């Protein structure tokens, strides 16, 4: 298939749904598959795939939303940085409305802070070059998908000696939170719909630890409706065949070994933190990136003395339980009431990949008593 319409073909979808129903009926029990990436969550609910599943298949939402996993304390640090004299604080647009305890970056901008949203870290580096008398900080977030672009930008900043540029690194790794979730007591999962975008960098083989250590299948998957339906079909097929392995449905993009040049660059520019804080999962060892010693002069956490004070997330927000598959968005006590896209309390309602935003924006909220 070459064009997007082919990946949304109703006839092909109907055929796959029928196959899923037949396979599920043969198994005779309910299986719960976690879609790791928030992009998959939005595809599932934008196209109504949840309603097409037989009773024997349930989707469970995972921690793969790069905005949602950032805890409130790191947002507070970003807001503090934005308010520092002479700072131009740059960020991706989806981080602008994420609430901290002292408001969001959008509110900081309204209060006079020079906060600018950019489309890439290269845009932030250009702002630094154009404003040599100002300190320019880039709010770096995301899994291995977005980390290489930050790494490349830092190599260019080093090459051109852009002294007024720094990075507030919140880049994280995909494996540690999955292992933390798999270690959660009483969380029954039967397989994973693997994150296609992350896998383009780390490779399909990166996920071998799931079948090897936890005896669960995983299918690396694209982001169109037929991709996800085929992934469910492949997962059910593994169960019927008695197999447990990594399969790559997204082979048109993902290689077994991933992007070796991007991985080399990550190893050069970043170092693993001893620990990093995650929303809903707490502190996980070796789960986040900081800048390697060679690039430490571009590290905003070294250049500025961050407050380091940590306050708890909003007591009504249950994003953490949603991110770890323990709660459906509509089961949160403030979903669609105190927490809406216009007035979000938690990150899952803000992010374009957040599960709560998916349920709210694609009609789920209208079919429930909220």
N, C-alpha and C positions, 0 to 999 in steps of 0.2 A: 504493500500500500504506500502511496506517495503523498496523498493529500488529506487534509484534516477531515473532510466530509466522509472519507472512507472509514475513519475511526469512530464515526458517529452514525453509521448506517443502521437504520431501524431493523431491517431484515436480518442482518448479521447479529445484532444485539438480541433479537428474539430467539434466534437459533442457540446462542450461547446461554441465555436464560433457561431455555428448555433443557440444555445439557446439564446445567448446574442443578436444576430441580431433579433430574433423573439420578445424578450422582449422589446428591444429598439424600434422596429417598433410599438408595442402596445402603448408605452408611447407617441410617436409622438412628442417628443421634445428632444433637446440635453441636456445631463447631463455631468457635469465636475467633475471627481473624483480625488482628490489629493492623490497620493501615498506619504505618509509622509517620508518613509525611502529611502535613496539613494540606498540601496541594491535592493529595488523593481525597482527603475528607471533603474538600470543596467540589471536586468532580462527582463524588458519590451523591452529594445532596443537590448539586445544581442539576444533575441529570436524573434524579430520582432512582438511583440504583438500589438504595436501601429498600424501597417499596417493591422492587422486582425480585428480591431474594426470597427463597423459600424459608419456611420456619426453621429449617435446619442450619441456616447460615446467618451469623450476626457480625456486623462490623463493630470494632472497638477502636477508639481513637487513641493515638499515640503521641509521643513527645517531639515529633519532628517539625514543629513550627518555630522558626528561628526567633521570632518576636516573643512568642508565648513563654518560652523557657527562661527569659531574662527576669530575675527576681526584682522586687521593688527596690531593694537596696542599691542595685546597680543603676536603676533608673534615677534614683536620688543622686547618685554620684554624677551622672550625666547632667542633671539639672544644675547641680552645684558648679560643675565645670563651665556650663553655659553662662553662668552669672559672674564668672571671674573677669576682672577688668582687662580689656584689650583682647579678649578671646572671641574668635569666630568659631562657633560650634556647628559642625556639619554632620548630617545624619540622613539615612534613608527615610523616605516619607512615612513609611508605616511605623516608625518609632516616634513620630511627632506627638501622637495622642496617647501613648502608653502612660497610664497614671503612676506617679510615685506618691510618696507621702506628702511631698511639698508641691504637688501639681505635676503637669506634664511639660515636655519641651515646648509644645505649642503655647501653653500658658506662660512659660518663661519668655518666649518670643514676644508675646503680647505685653509682658511687663517690661520690655526693653532690652532683653538679651538678644545678641546677634546670632540667631539660630537659623541655619539655612539647610534646606533639604537638597540632597544631591542624588544623582542616578548611579554614581560609582565613586570609589575612593579616588580615582584619577581626577574627578571634578573637584574634590576637596584639595588635592595637591595643586591644582591650577589656581584655586582661590588663594592658597598660601603663596604661590609665586607672584600673584597679582597684588598681594597685600603684605609686603615684606616687613612692615611695621607692626603687624598683628600676629598673635598666636592663633594658629588654625588647628583645631582638634577634630579628628574624624571618629565618630562613634561606630566602631566595627562590630557587627553582629553576624551570626550565622554559623552554620555547620561547615563541613569541608567543602560545600558547594561554593560559598562566597569567600572563604579564606584565601584562595589563591589570588584573587584580584587585589586583596589588601596586601598580600605578600609582594606581588609585582609592584604595586605602588610604592612600597617601602624601599625596594631596590632602586627605583627611580629617584626617590627622595635622597637616598644615600649617594647615588651617582652624581646628582646635581647639588648636593650639600644644601638642601632646603632646610635651613636651621629653624624656621618658625613653624614646622609641621610636626604634629604628633598624632598618635593613634591611641584611643581608649579601647583596648582589645577586649571584646566579649565573645570571641570566636570559641566554639565548642566542638566536641567530637561526638559522633553518633553512637559509637559502641558503648561507652560507659553508662548512659541513661538506660539503654536497652537491657544491660546486665542488671542494673538496679531494679528495673521493673520486673525482670524475670525472677529476681530474688524476693519479690513481694509475696508475702503469705496470702493464701486464699484468692489469688488472682488467676483465674483459669483462662489460659490462652491456648489455642490449637495451631497457630501459625501466624505468619507475618506477610503482609503486602509490603514489599521492600521499597525504600526510597530511591526512585529513579535518578533524581538530580544528584544526590550525594554519591550514588554509585557511579556516576560518570567520572567522578574524581577518584574515589577510593577503590572502585572495581567491585564486581560481583563476588569475587573470592574473599573480600574483606568480611563477608557475613557468614563464612563457614563456621564460625564459633557457635552460631545458633543451632544448627543441626548436630554439630559435634558435641557441644557441651550441654545442650538443653533438650535435645531430641525433638525439635520442632522444625517443620518445613518453612521455607521462605521463598517467595517468588519476587524478584526484582521487576518492577512494573513501571510502565509509562503512565501518562496522565490523561489520556482520553478514555471515554466510557468503555470502548471495546477492550482497551488495555486492561482495565480493572476487572471486567467480566472474565476475560481470558485468564487473568491471574487467579481468580476464585476457582475457575474450572481446573486449573493446573494444581492448585492446592488440594482440592477434593480428589483429583486423580492420584496424587501422591499417597493420600490416605487409603484409597481403594487398592493401590498397588503395593502397599506396605513399604513405601519409600519415605525417606526423610532427608532432604537435601536442599541445596541452593539451586534454584532454577532462574534463568534470565529471560523473562518475557520481553524485556526492553533491549534486546540484542542489537536493534538498529542504532542504538546510541551507546550502550554500556559494554565495555570490554571486561574480560575476567580480571585483568591486572589493573584496570582503571587508567587514569591519565598519569603516566609515569613522570612527565615533566612537571606537572602541577604538584605531585607528591614530593618530588625533589625540592621544589621551591618552598613548600611548606616546612620541610625539614631544615632548610637553610635559614629561614626568616623567623620561625617560631620555636618556642620551647614549651614543654608541658608545664602547667602549673601544678604545684603540689596538691591543690584542691580548688574547686570552683563551685559556687553556689548556684543551684537550679531551683526554679519555681516548682514547688510540689515534690521535689526530691531531696532538698537540702544540699549539703556539701558532698560532692562526689570526688574522690581522689583522681588525679590525672585525667580530668575530663575537659579541661579548657586550655586555650593557648595564651601565652604571654609572649612578648618579643624576646628573641634570643639575645644573648649578651652583645653581639655585634651590632644589633639594631636598638639597643636599650636607650640610646639618646633620643629616639623617636617615640618613646613610651610615655604616654600622658600620665600614667600612674607614677612614673619616676620624676617627671617634670613638675607635677603639681602634688601638693600634699593633700590627698583626698581625705574627707572627714572620716571615712571608714565606719561611721555609725550605721548600725543595721536595725531597721524597724520592721515589725511583722507586716505581712500583707494584710489587706483589708479583711477584717474578720468575717464579713459576709461572702467574700469571694471564694469559690471552690474550684478555681482554675487548676490548681495542683492535682485535684482528684480527676478532673477531666483529662489532663495531660498524661496521667498514668493509667488510664483505662478503667478507673474505679467508679466513674460517674458519667452519665450521659449529660450533655449540656442542659437539657430541659429539666433535669433533676436538681440542678443548682437552685438554691432557695431564692436567688435574686434574678434568675434568668428571665428576660423579657419584662421585668418589673422595675427594680432599681437599677438593673444593668441592661443597657441597650447600646447599639452602635453610636447613637448620638450622645449618650451619657454612660460611657463604659466604667465599670468598676475594676474589671480584670483584663488581662492581656488577651485572653481567648476571644473576647468580644471586639477587640480593637484590630487585631491582625487580619490581613486579607487571607491568611491561611488558618486562622483560628477556628476551632470546632464550633464555638458558640456563635461566631459570626456566620458560619455556614448554615447552622440550623435557623438562625434568625432571618438571614437574608433570602434564603431559598424556600421559605414557606412553612418550615416545620413549626415555627412559633404559632402560625395560624391554625394548626390542626390540633393544638394542645390546649388544655385549660391552664393558662398561666395568668 
